[in-house]
Every structure is written in C-alpha cells, then in structure tokens.
C-alpha cells in the first residue's frame, strides 16, 4: 500500500508529480492512499517514489477537468482523478466521452459544482472599507463550498488591482498589497468590520435595478441563495422589495404610457467666427453654464488653456477628478502620461491648446471616491457650444482628437478609434476653421491596459500618432 501526502488541499503540482511517478511505477489505484496531511494518513506511511521513467501523455480535456476537480471539497477526489488518469494511461483514450461511466460522471458533477461555486464567489463577494492609521484597505468575507480561493485570486487581482485587499475564508485567505499576492491560513468572520458606508450604496444600487414586474422568487433564490445573504449589504433591502413588488407593479400598469416625441434631425450650424476677445469672454460666461445637468455635481467648469494661435489643438473627453478640483485640463494621471508622450514626440505642451469635449466632470460617487463616467451624446452636443468657440478662436492647423468622445464632438458621428487612428482626415465642410483632424486614443486608455506588453506597444503607437500631428504642422508651415 502506497501512501501519498500532498502539501495542501489544492496541491496540483504535488498531485501531478505523484500521479506521473505512480503510473510509471505501474501502481494501480487500489494500492494507493491519498491524504493531505501526514497525521491524517491512518493507513500507511509516506511512500518515496522514484522519478518517472515513462512520459505520460494525457488528453488536454482530462488535464483541464483534473485542475477543476482538485478544488472540490471531496476527500475522495484524489483517488477519483488518479483512477481516470490510470485508466487513460492503460489505453482508454476516449474515457471522458463515456458520460455514463461512474468515474466520469462523478468527476463532471464535481467540476460543475466547483464552477458554480466560483461564479457565486465572483458575484457575491463584497469588500468592506477599512481605515487603519490613515491608510485605506478593503476586506471581504466569503464562505465557499469548495477550495477555490487560490484559483480565483488572480481574477480579483485583475478586477481590483488598484486596491489593497484581503479575501478571508474559513479555509484560506488571499491578500493583495498592490504589487504582490500572498496566502495565509483561514480566518473568522469576526475579522471583518461590521460598519461600512459602502453598504448603503449597495442597497441603493440594488433597489434601483430591481424590477418588481419581473420578480420570480424561486429563480432569485436559485441564483442568489439565502446562505449568501448575510454577507451581502444589499440583502437587507430584499424583504421590503419583495413585499412591495405587487403594489409597485400595479402602479406601473396604471401609469399611462406616453410615447416619446419623434426625434427631428437637426444639422449642427457653425458659429460665426468670434473676435479674439470672445475666448476670454466665453471662459468667463462658461462658469455659469447650465446647458446640461452636469454642472450641478461638478466643482467647477474646466475650460481649455493654451495660446490662442496654437497650431495644434488637443481635445480630450471630459474633465477628470483632479481637473475638476483644480480647474485645469489634463493634470491628473492621464495628463501626466500625455505630457510624457508629447515630450517624446517633440511637442511642447506650452505651445498647444488643450481642452475637452465636455467641460464638467461626470462621475458616480463611491464612498470617498468619485468614479469617472463617460459623457453621453446629449452632453457632448450641449458642450459643443463652448468647443466651437475655442476652435473658432484658436483656428488650429491640426486638431488631435483624443478618444471617441472628442471624435464624436468634432466629426459629428461615432468613431472607431482603433481603426481610424493615426491618419489625417478632413473636417466637415460646414465647420470653421478648416484644417485636418487626427484621431488617436485617450491617454486613460493606456492607463487601463492590464498587460504590460500591451501598455508598451500602445504607448509607442500613441507617441507615433502625436509625431504625425507634428509632421502635419511642419509640412503645412513649409508649404506656406
């Protein structure tokens, strides 16, 4: 009898190494006892296995299935997986296609349960904000059915790379400090704070998206089982939402339906060319702008800046959080990246006019933070009044459009940034001043890229687009 001891519950590397050696030594499944800790092995001592002498080739589907099943909370899973590997190595190459086979059926059911548990963890894990010695971090408590913490940690790193967080479970805890991922022993729900102002936002959000007319309690409980409710801030609103669903639905039925007015197609009429003093007047008048609702929550309007005779105008999307507080465009992380790219492209920002398609900051509050929201078509159209005044006064030879919102504001149509970028395009004929436009990505696009190689590649392409703008200006100056 061979005793195989793995280091921990999801020791895939150890299991794979042992399975290869066992198959090579021709030790059948019935002669092996699998365990996780040596003290739990009641039937035999740990067996030292010689290095495998045969190359074990397994179907990729079996390897993928094993990587999932090893996460299952089932003590017999190691023996089950080794039986499948042993039988495949003995010649049953199409074993997984025999869905009525007891071992195959059991493995598939365990894998399905692990995948379901993974989905629940990703859907129902909620972080709570913790402040210690002035530093903010986030902690979440979750009680998975299976051993899925290690396999899902990278998912949460990708989603919350900018946060410092800990995910605590009874079996295992994962921690991300902003640069490195680590694991520690299991924890207790008492380690998670109860008071958290983010809970209120979850309740407001869930109540806002709840549709009483489509309430199906059975389906809701199937997708959101009650065992998860104690860790979901929004669950506190569920009883009231269910109780009031019938009355709210009837109120919706009783409310008369009003057909929206048919939209009328209106072409954008260009502004008359203002004199040079009107740009300063417009900047002053814009402080009282009420052309769209964004002014109500923004700190101030963020008008463009730069010389009025600039040969290049850069147009971004909208003011960001730091820009809204300071009243200047492109001073936050995206602006700092833009400054670096301009320098590499041989352009001096002090000689450029920099502005945005939308002058107020559009955001959604999340605790102490304000999360950026992209402006919609109506907000872009409303703010075009101020953008036209800027363009008419500056009359740039080249207008660089940073992203889709800027492209829509100037070209009057949706744009495919990655397909249309980097090549000069004429401005619509009814617009003044004339000149050429050059579409490229917004600097914030580069900041959001998760892959380092993609960041390097796209940043180089961004610098190349800016160099193209400089070349266009130089060519035009030479021609005149």
C-alpha positions in Angstrom: 0.0 0.0 0.0 1.5 3.4 -1.1 0.8 6.5 1.0 0.9 9.8 -0.9 0.7 13.0 1.2 0.0 16.3 -0.5 1.1 19.7 1.0 -2.4 21.3 0.9 -5.9 20.8 -0.4 -5.2 22.1 -3.9 -1.6 20.9 -4.3 -2.0 20.4 -8.1 1.8 20.3 -8.7 2.3 17.7 -6.0 -0.6 15.6 -7.2 0.6 15.7 -10.9 4.1 14.8 -9.9 2.9 11.8 -7.8 0.5 10.6 -10.5 3.2 10.5 -13.1 5.5 8.6 -10.8 2.7 6.1 -9.8 1.7 5.4 -13.4 5.4 5.0 -14.4 5.8 2.5 -11.5 2.6 0.7 -12.6 0.9 1.1 -9.1 -2.8 0.6 -9.6 -5.4 3.0 -7.9 -6.5 0.3 -5.4 -3.0 0.3 -3.9 -2.8 4.0 -3.1 -4.0 6.0 -0.1 -4.1 9.8 -0.7 -4.1 12.4 2.1 -3.2 16.0 2.6 -1.5 16.0 6.0 0.8 13.2 7.2 -1.0 13.0 10.5 -4.3 12.2 8.7 -2.8 9.2 6.9 -4.1 6.3 9.1 -3.4 3.5 6.6 0.2 3.8 5.6 3.4 5.7 5.7 4.5 8.2 3.1 5.9 6.4 0.1 9.0 7.7 -1.6 8.5 7.4 -5.3 11.3 7.1 -7.9 11.3 9.7 -10.8 9.0 8.6 -13.6 10.6 6.6 -16.4 7.8 6.9 -18.9 6.4 10.0 -20.5 2.7 10.4 -19.6 0.6 12.0 -22.3 -2.9 12.8 -21.3 -5.8 14.5 -23.3 -6.0 18.2 -22.6 -9.6 17.8 -21.6 -8.6 15.4 -18.8 -6.0 17.8 -17.5 -8.5 20.7 -17.5 -11.0 18.6 -15.7 -8.5 17.5 -13.1 -7.4 21.1 -12.5 -11.0 21.9 -11.6 -11.9 18.8 -9.7 -8.9 19.1 -7.4 -10.6 22.2 -6.0 -13.7 20.2 -4.9 -14.4 19.7 -1.2 -14.5 15.9 -1.6 -11.9 13.7 0.2 -12.1 11.0 -2.5 -11.3 13.4 -5.3 -7.6 12.5 -5.5 -8.4 8.8 -5.8 -11.0 9.6 -8.4 -8.7 11.7 -10.5 -5.9 9.0 -10.3 -8.4 6.3 -11.5 -9.2 8.5 -14.5 -5.5 9.0 -15.2 -4.6 5.4 -14.7 -7.4 4.1 -17.0 -6.5 6.6 -19.7 -2.8 5.6 -19.5 -3.9 1.9 -19.7 -5.5 2.6 -23.1 -8.9 4.1 -22.5 -8.0 7.2 -24.5 -11.7 8.3 -25.0 -12.7 7.7 -21.5 -14.2 11.2 -21.0 -16.6 10.6 -23.8 -18.3 7.8 -21.9 -20.6 10.1 -19.9 -22.4 7.2 -18.3 -19.2 5.9 -16.7 -19.4 6.3 -12.9 -16.0 7.9 -12.5 -16.5 10.2 -15.5 -20.0 11.2 -14.2 -18.7 11.8 -10.7 -15.8 14.0 -11.9 -18.1 16.0 -14.2 -20.5 16.7 -11.4 -17.7 17.8 -9.1 -16.3 20.1 -11.7 -19.8 21.6 -12.3 -20.2 22.2 -8.6 -16.8 23.9 -8.4 -17.6 26.2 -11.4 -20.9 27.1 -9.8 -19.1 28.0 -6.5 -16.6 30.1 -8.5 -19.4 32.0 -10.1 -21.0 32.7 -6.7 -17.8 33.9 -5.3 -17.2 36.3 -8.1 -20.8 37.5 -8.0 -21.5 37.8 -4.2 -18.1 38.7 -2.7 -18.4 42.2 -1.2 -15.4 44.2 0.1 -15.8 46.5 3.1 -13.6 49.5 3.5 -11.2 49.6 6.5 -9.1 52.6 7.6 -6.1 51.9 9.7 -3.6 54.7 10.7 -4.9 56.8 7.8 -4.4 54.0 5.2 -7.5 52.6 3.5 -7.8 48.9 2.6 -10.6 46.5 1.8 -11.6 43.2 3.5 -14.2 40.7 2.3 -15.5 37.5 4.0 -16.8 34.6 1.9 -17.7 31.0 2.7 -17.1 28.9 -0.4 -18.3 25.4 -0.6 -15.0 24.2 -2.3 -11.3 25.1 -2.1 -11.5 27.8 -4.8 -9.6 30.7 -3.2 -6.2 30.1 -4.9 -7.7 29.6 -8.3 -9.8 32.8 -8.1 -7.3 35.1 -6.6 -5.9 36.3 -10.0 -9.4 37.2 -11.1 -9.8 39.6 -8.1 -6.3 41.0 -8.7 -7.3 41.9 -12.3 -10.5 43.4 -11.2 -9.2 45.3 -8.2 -5.5 45.9 -9.0 -5.7 49.4 -7.7 -6.9 48.4 -4.2 -5.2 46.9 -1.2 -7.5 44.0 -0.2 -7.8 40.7 1.7 -10.3 37.9 1.0 -10.9 35.9 4.1 -12.5 32.4 4.1 -12.6 29.6 6.7 -10.1 27.5 4.6 -7.7 30.1 3.1 -7.1 33.8 2.9 -5.7 35.8 0.0 -4.0 39.2 0.3 -3.1 41.8 -2.4 -0.9 44.7 -1.4 -0.9 46.4 -4.8 2.1 44.6 -6.1 2.2 41.0 -4.8 -0.3 38.3 -4.0 0.0 36.1 -0.9 -1.9 33.5 1.0 -2.3 32.8 4.7 -4.4 30.4 6.8 -8.2 30.6 7.1 -9.9 33.3 9.2 -13.1 34.1 11.0 -16.0 36.4 10.1 -15.2 38.4 13.2 -12.1 39.6 11.4 -14.3 41.7 9.0 -15.7 45.0 10.3 -19.4 45.5 10.5 -19.6 49.2 9.9 -19.1 50.1 6.3 -20.5 53.1 4.5 -20.3 51.2 1.2 -23.2 49.1 2.3 -25.6 52.0 1.8 -24.5 52.3 -1.8 -25.1 48.6 -2.5 -28.6 48.9 -1.1 -29.4 52.0 -3.2 -27.9 50.3 -6.4 -29.8 47.0 -5.9 -33.1 48.8 -5.2 -32.6 50.9 -8.3 -32.1 47.9 -10.6 -34.8 45.8 -9.0 -37.8 45.3 -11.4 -40.9 44.3 -9.5 -42.8 43.2 -12.6 -40.2 40.5 -13.3 -39.9 39.2 -9.7 -39.7 35.4 -9.6 -38.8 34.4 -6.0 -37.8 30.8 -6.9 -35.4 31.9 -9.7 -34.0 34.7 -7.4 -33.3 32.2 -4.6 -31.7 29.8 -7.1 -29.3 32.5 -8.4 -28.8 34.2 -5.0 -29.2 31.5 -2.3 -30.1 32.7 1.2 -26.8 31.4 2.6 -25.0 34.3 0.9 -27.4 37.0 2.2 -25.7 37.5 5.5 -22.6 38.8 3.6 -24.4 40.9 1.0 -25.2 44.5 2.1 -28.0 44.8 -0.4 -29.8 41.7 1.1 -31.2 44.0 3.8 -33.4 45.6 1.1 -34.8 42.3 -0.3 -37.7 41.6 2.1 -39.1 45.1 1.5 -38.7 44.9 -2.2 -40.5 41.6 -2.3 -43.3 42.8 -0.1 -43.9 45.9 -2.2 -43.4 44.3 -5.6 -47.1 43.7 -6.3 -48.2 47.2 -5.5 -45.3 48.7 -7.5 -46.1 46.5 -10.5 -49.8 47.6 -10.3 -48.7 51.2 -10.2 -46.6 50.7 -13.3 -49.6 49.2 -15.1 -51.9 52.1 -14.0 -49.5 54.7 -15.2 -50.5 55.8 -18.7 -47.9 55.2 -21.4 -46.6 58.3 -23.1 -44.9 57.9 -26.5 -41.7 59.9 -26.7 -41.6 62.6 -29.3 -40.2 61.6 -32.6 -36.6 63.0 -32.9 -36.0 65.6 -35.5 -32.8 65.6 -37.5 -31.0 68.8 -37.0 -27.7 69.7 -38.6 -25.1 71.5 -36.5 -24.9 75.1 -37.6 -21.4 76.5 -37.2 -20.9 79.6 -35.0 -19.9 82.8 -36.6 -16.2 83.4 -36.2 -15.8 85.4 -32.9 -13.2 88.1 -32.5 -10.1 87.3 -30.4 -11.5 88.8 -27.2 -14.5 86.4 -27.2 -12.5 83.4 -26.0 -11.8 85.2 -22.7 -15.4 86.2 -22.5 -16.6 82.7 -23.2 -14.3 81.4 -20.4 -16.0 83.8 -18.0 -19.5 83.0 -19.3 -18.9 79.3 -19.1 -18.7 79.5 -15.3 -22.5 79.9 -15.3 -23.1 77.2 -17.9 -26.4 75.3 -17.4 -26.6 73.7 -20.9 -26.7 70.2 -19.4 -27.2 68.8 -15.8 -23.5 68.0 -15.2 -22.9 71.4 -13.7 -24.9 70.5 -10.6 -22.5 68.0 -9.1 -19.2 69.3 -10.6 -16.9 71.5 -8.5 -16.3 74.0 -11.4 -16.1 74.2 -15.2 -12.8 73.2 -16.7 -12.1 75.4 -19.8 -9.3 74.9 -22.2 -5.9 76.5 -21.9 -3.0 77.5 -24.2 -2.0 80.1 -26.7 -4.8 81.3 -29.0 -2.6 81.0 -32.0 -1.6 77.4 -31.3 -1.0 75.3 -34.5 -2.2 72.1 -32.7 -5.3 71.7 -30.5 -5.7 68.6 -28.3 -9.3 67.7 -27.4 -9.9 65.1 -24.7 -13.1 63.6 -23.4 -14.0 65.5 -20.2 -12.6 66.9 -17.0 -11.4 64.3 -14.5 -11.4 64.2 -10.7 -8.2 66.2 -10.2 -9.0 68.5 -13.1 -12.4 69.3 -11.6 -10.8 70.3 -8.3 -8.0 72.4 -9.9 -10.0 73.9 -12.8 -7.3 72.9 -15.4 -7.4 70.3 -18.1 -5.1 67.2 -18.2 -3.3 67.5 -14.8 -4.2 64.1 -13.4 -2.6 60.7 -14.2 -3.8 60.8 -17.9 -2.4 64.3 -18.2 1.0 63.3 -16.8 1.1 60.4 -19.3 0.1 62.9 -22.1 2.9 65.3 -21.1 5.5 62.5 -21.3 4.2 61.3 -24.7 4.2 64.9 -26.0 7.8 65.3 -24.9 8.9 62.1 -26.7 7.0 63.3 -29.8 9.0 66.5 -29.8 6.0 68.7 -28.9 5.9 71.4 -26.2 2.6 71.5 -24.4 3.1 75.2 -23.7 2.7 75.8 -27.4 -0.5 73.7 -27.7 -4.1 74.5 -26.9 -5.5 71.7 -24.6 -9.2 71.3 -23.9 -12.0 68.7 -23.6 -15.2 67.9 -25.4 -17.2 68.2 -22.2 -16.2 70.8 -19.6 -17.8 69.4 -16.4 -16.8 66.2 -14.5 -19.3 63.4 -14.8 -18.9 60.8 -12.1 -20.6 58.3 -9.8 -19.8 58.6 -6.0 -18.4 55.5 -4.4 -17.6 56.3 -0.8 -14.9 58.9 -0.6 -14.1 58.4 -4.3 -15.7 59.8 -7.5 -15.6 57.2 -10.3 -15.4 58.6 -13.8 -18.4 58.1 -16.2 -18.2 58.7 -19.9 -20.4 61.5 -21.2 -23.3 60.6 -23.4 -24.2 62.0 -26.8 -26.6 64.7 -25.4 -23.9 66.0 -23.0 -21.3 66.1 -25.8 -23.8 68.0 -28.1 -24.7 70.5 -25.3 -21.0 71.3 -24.6 -20.2 71.7 -28.3 -21.2 75.3 -28.0 -18.1 76.1 -25.9 -15.8 73.8 -28.0 -16.8 75.6 -31.2 -15.9 78.9 -29.7 -12.5 77.6 -28.7 -11.9 76.1 -32.2 -13.0 79.2 -34.0 -10.7 81.4 -31.9 -7.6 79.2 -32.0 -8.1 78.0 -35.6 -5.5 75.2 -35.3 -3.9 73.6 -38.3 -4.2 70.2 -36.8 -6.9 69.1 -34.3 -5.9 66.0 -32.3 -8.9 64.0 -31.1 -8.1 62.0 -28.0 -10.7 59.2 -27.9 -14.2 58.6 -29.1 -16.0 61.4 -27.3 -13.7 64.0 -28.8 -14.1 62.4 -32.2 -17.9 62.5 -31.9 -17.8 66.1 -30.8 -15.8 67.3 -33.8 -16.7 64.9 -36.6 -20.4 64.7 -35.7 -20.5 60.9 -35.8 -19.5 57.9 -33.8 -15.9 56.9 -34.5 -13.9 53.6 -34.4 -10.8 54.9 -32.7 -8.5 51.9 -33.2 -9.5 51.6 -36.9 -9.4 55.3 -37.8 -6.5 56.4 -35.7 -3.3 58.0 -36.9 -4.3 59.2 -40.4 -5.3 62.8 -41.3 -8.9 63.3 -42.1 -10.7 66.5 -43.3 -13.1 68.3 -41.0 -16.8 68.5 -42.0 -17.1 71.2 -44.7 -19.6 73.3 -42.8 -17.2 73.8 -39.9 -14.9 76.7 -39.4 -12.0 76.8 -39.1 -10.8 74.3 -41.7 -7.7 72.2 -41.2 -7.2 68.5 -40.6 -8.2 66.2 -37.7 -6.1 63.3 -36.4 -7.8 60.7 -34.2 -5.9 58.7 -31.6 -6.6 57.0 -28.2 -7.2 58.9 -25.0 -4.3 58.6 -22.5 -6.6 57.0 -19.9 -6.9 54.1 -22.3 -3.2 53.4 -21.9 -3.6 53.5 -18.1 -6.3 50.9 -18.1 -4.4 48.3 -20.1 -3.8 45.3 -17.8 -0.9 43.7 -19.8 2.5 45.4 -19.5 3.5 44.4 -23.1 0.3 45.9 -24.4 0.9 49.1 -22.5 4.4 49.4 -24.1 3.1 48.7 -27.6 0.1 51.0 -27.4 2.1 53.8 -25.8 4.6 53.7 -28.7 1.6 53.9 -31.1 0.3 56.9 -29.2 3.6 58.7 -29.4 3.7 57.9 -33.1 0.3 59.5 -33.6 1.5 62.7 -31.9 4.6 62.7 -34.1 2.3 62.5 -37.1 0.5 65.6 -35.8 3.8 67.5 -35.5 4.8 66.4 -39.0 1.5 67.7 -40.4 2.1 71.1 -38.9 5.6 71.2 -40.2 4.6 70.2 -43.7 1.9 72.8 -43.7 4.3 75.5 -42.5 6.7 74.5 -45.2 4.0 74.7 -47.9 3.1 78.2 -46.9 
